[in-house]
């Protein structure tokens, strides 16, 4: 049982896979599942609610907008929060392994690396694999923290997340969290997690060249902007 754990699932038009995702997450014994409907034009919200999730509406499009809305909705009884996608590609059975280092006070932030886990063929595009490696190299060079991925599957103590002062509201949310956690001196841990092909619907990024290029640009500019800002902040501290 994963008591005190909230799972936030940002969604945009995931009516086909979301019910199975919610049921699989609830089967892990978490305290609450928060599905954030990010302006879906299908029945994502209704299906998620019927499956047992608490649904939050965030009509402002943007992955970061959705994640922030989910964080704001976390109940005071939850000490830890996990994030994962709603397309069925992340494997909820790994939630326990993600939360354990936090509950045992061995880490403040845990990232699930799809690159180090077992992946179904075609579950990640070559671009996603390369982007994760490049981001990992840059983070290690700048902050000395080892990451191999920018996976959406991650876990963090709620109080630590709130203290990070997250500001990115688009695709750069995940990278910003990793950068702020590293720059802020949080105990960061990466563990391998398995990854599957999406269980329905259409990818908003990996299957769309224009969206993929836009996401890559946003992630790149987010890294440059935060690297300069966070390094200056670190240098200013006594």
C-alpha positions in Angstrom: 0.0 0.0 0.0 1.3 3.5 -0.9 -0.5 5.6 1.6 0.3 9.3 1.6 1.0 9.1 -2.2 -0.8 11.2 -4.8 -0.4 10.4 -8.5 -0.8 13.3 -10.9 -1.7 12.4 -14.5 -1.9 15.3 -17.0 -4.1 14.4 -19.9 -5.1 15.8 -23.3 -7.5 13.6 -25.3 -6.7 10.3 -23.8 -10.2 8.8 -23.7 -9.1 5.5 -25.0 -6.4 4.5 -22.5 -7.1 6.6 -19.4 -9.6 4.2 -17.7 -7.1 1.3 -17.7 -4.3 3.7 -16.5 -6.4 5.0 -13.6 -7.4 1.5 -12.5 -3.9 0.2 -12.7 -2.6 3.1 -10.6 -5.4 2.6 -8.0 -4.4 -1.1 -7.8 -1.1 0.0 -6.3 -2.9 1.3 -3.2 -2.1 5.0 -3.6 -4.1 7.6 -1.6 -5.4 9.5 -4.6 -5.2 9.7 -8.4 -5.5 13.2 -9.8 -6.2 13.3 -13.6 -5.8 16.8 -15.0 -7.9 17.4 -18.1 -5.9 19.9 -20.1 -8.7 21.0 -22.4 -9.6 17.7 -23.9 -12.2 17.6 -26.7 -13.1 14.0 -26.0 -14.5 12.2 -23.0 -11.2 11.9 -21.1 -12.5 13.6 -18.0 -15.7 11.6 -17.6 -14.0 8.3 -18.3 -11.3 9.1 -15.7 -13.8 10.0 -13.1 -15.8 6.9 -13.6 -12.6 4.8 -13.3 -12.0 6.3 -9.8 -9.8 9.4 -10.4 -10.3 12.8 -9.0 -10.5 15.0 -12.1 -9.2 18.6 -12.2 -9.8 20.9 -15.2 -7.0 23.1 -16.5 -8.2 24.6 -19.8 -4.9 26.5 -20.3 -3.0 24.2 -22.7 0.5 23.2 -21.7 2.1 20.2 -20.0 3.4 22.5 -17.2 0.0 24.1 -16.7 -1.5 20.7 -16.2 1.2 19.5 -13.8 0.9 22.7 -11.7 -2.9 22.3 -11.5 -2.4 18.7 -10.3 0.1 19.8 -7.7 -2.3 22.5 -6.4 -5.0 19.9 -6.0 -3.0 17.5 -3.8 -4.7 16.8 -0.5 -2.9 17.7 2.8 -2.8 14.0 3.7 -0.3 13.3 0.9 3.4 13.5 1.7 4.7 12.3 -1.7 3.6 13.0 -5.3 4.3 10.9 -8.4 3.8 12.0 -12.0 3.1 9.8 -15.0 1.5 10.0 -18.4 -2.0 9.0 -19.2 -1.4 7.1 -22.4 -0.6 3.8 -20.8 3.1 3.9 -21.6 4.3 4.3 -18.0 4.1 1.2 -15.8 2.3 1.8 -12.5 3.8 -1.3 -10.9 7.0 0.7 -10.5 5.4 3.4 -8.3 6.4 1.5 -5.2 10.0 1.4 -6.2 9.8 5.1 -7.0 8.4 6.1 -3.6 10.4 3.7 -1.4 13.6 5.8 -1.4 11.6 8.9 -0.4 9.7 7.1 2.4 13.0 5.7 3.7 14.6 9.1 3.6 17.3 8.0 1.1 16.3 10.6 -1.5 14.2 13.7 -2.1 13.6 13.2 -5.8 13.4 10.0 -7.8 13.4 9.8 -11.6 12.3 6.7 -13.4 14.7 6.1 -16.4 13.1 4.5 -19.4 16.5 4.3 -21.0 17.8 2.0 -18.3 14.7 -0.1 -18.0 13.0 -2.7 -20.3 11.3 -1.0 -23.3 8.8 -2.3 -25.7 10.0 -2.0 -29.3 8.9 1.4 -30.6 7.9 2.8 -27.3 10.4 5.6 -27.6 11.5 7.3 -30.8 15.2 7.8 -31.6 14.7 11.5 -30.9 13.5 10.9 -27.4 16.4 8.6 -26.7 18.9 11.1 -27.9 17.2 14.0 -26.1 17.4 12.1 -22.8 21.1 11.3 -23.2 22.0 14.9 -24.2 20.0 16.3 -21.2 21.7 13.8 -18.9 25.2 14.9 -20.1 24.4 18.6 -19.7 23.0 18.1 -16.2 26.0 16.1 -15.2 28.4 18.7 -16.5 26.6 21.7 -14.9 25.4 20.1 -11.6 27.3 16.8 -11.2 24.0 14.9 -11.0 23.6 11.8 -13.1 20.4 11.5 -15.2 19.8 9.5 -18.4 16.3 10.6 -19.2 13.6 13.2 -18.9 10.9 10.7 -18.2 7.5 11.9 -17.0 7.5 9.1 -14.4 9.0 10.7 -11.3 8.4 11.0 -7.6 9.2 13.7 -5.1 8.3 14.8 -1.6 5.5 17.4 -1.8 7.2 19.9 0.4 10.4 19.7 -1.7 8.5 20.2 -4.9 6.7 23.3 -3.6 10.1 24.7 -2.5 11.5 24.4 -6.0 9.3 27.3 -7.2 8.5 25.7 -10.5 7.6 28.2 -13.3 7.7 26.5 -16.6 4.3 25.9 -18.1 5.1 24.0 -21.3 7.2 21.0 -22.3 10.1 22.2 -20.2 8.4 21.3 -16.9 10.2 18.0 -16.5 13.6 19.4 -17.3 13.0 22.4 -15.0 12.2 20.0 -12.1 15.4 18.1 -12.6 17.5 21.2 -12.9 16.0 22.9 -9.9 16.3 19.7 -7.8 20.0 19.4 -8.8 20.8 23.0 -8.3 19.0 23.1 -5.0 21.0 20.3 -3.5 18.2 17.8 -3.3 19.2 14.2 -3.0 18.4 12.9 -6.5 18.2 9.3 -7.4 17.5 7.6 -10.8 16.1 4.1 -11.0 15.3 2.0 -14.1 11.6 1.6 -15.0 10.0 -0.3 -17.8 8.2 1.4 -20.6 5.4 0.4 -23.0 4.0 1.6 -26.3 1.0 3.9 -25.7 -2.2 1.9 -25.1 -4.4 4.1 -27.3 -4.8 7.6 -28.8 -2.3 9.6 -30.6 1.0 11.1 -29.3 1.0 14.9 -29.0 4.8 15.1 -29.6 6.6 12.0 -30.7 4.4 11.2 -33.6 4.2 14.8 -34.8 7.3 16.4 -36.4 6.2 20.0 -35.9 5.2 19.4 -32.3 8.4 17.4 -31.7 10.6 20.3 -33.0 8.6 22.8 -30.9 9.1 20.6 -27.8 12.9 20.3 -28.6 13.2 24.0 -29.0 11.4 24.7 -25.7 13.4 22.2 -23.8 16.7 23.6 -25.2 15.9 27.2 -24.4 14.6 26.2 -20.9 17.9 24.5 -20.2 20.0 27.5 -21.3 17.8 30.0 -19.4 17.7 28.0 -16.2 21.4 27.0 -16.3 22.4 30.7 -16.3 19.8 31.7 -13.7 20.4 28.8 -11.3 24.1 29.0 -11.5 24.0 32.7 -10.7 21.8 31.9 -7.7 24.1 29.2 -6.5 27.1 31.5 -6.9 25.3 34.2 -4.9 24.8 31.9 -1.9 27.4 32.2 0.9 
